[in-house]
Amino acid sequence: MARARVVKPDHRSHRKVGPLTDFQYRLWVSMILEADDEGRFVCEVNQLRAQTWPYLKVQPAAVKAARDRIAELGLIIIYAVKPVAY
């Protein structure tokens, strides 16, 4: 279950966060909000889409591309346990 999180205002000017598009930034913040106390969360594309954009029709391919870009920048690390991505 997600816990209350605090994001400092200066995080937006961080060198890894600055290159994110608005779409990628929204996904990244959503991941922070969904993570457990150790920073883990299910990183499956359809679950991320449902959590981040519950009322919008967002394509899974766009979510996957955004998730992969966030990982490429080093803001998250994606790993799998059996068939589930975390």
Secondary structure, 3 states (H helix, E strand, C coil): CCCCCCCCHHHHHCCCCCCCCHHHHHHHHHHHHHCCCCCCCCCCHHHHHHHHCCCCCCCHHHHHHHHHHHHHCCCCCCCEECCEEC
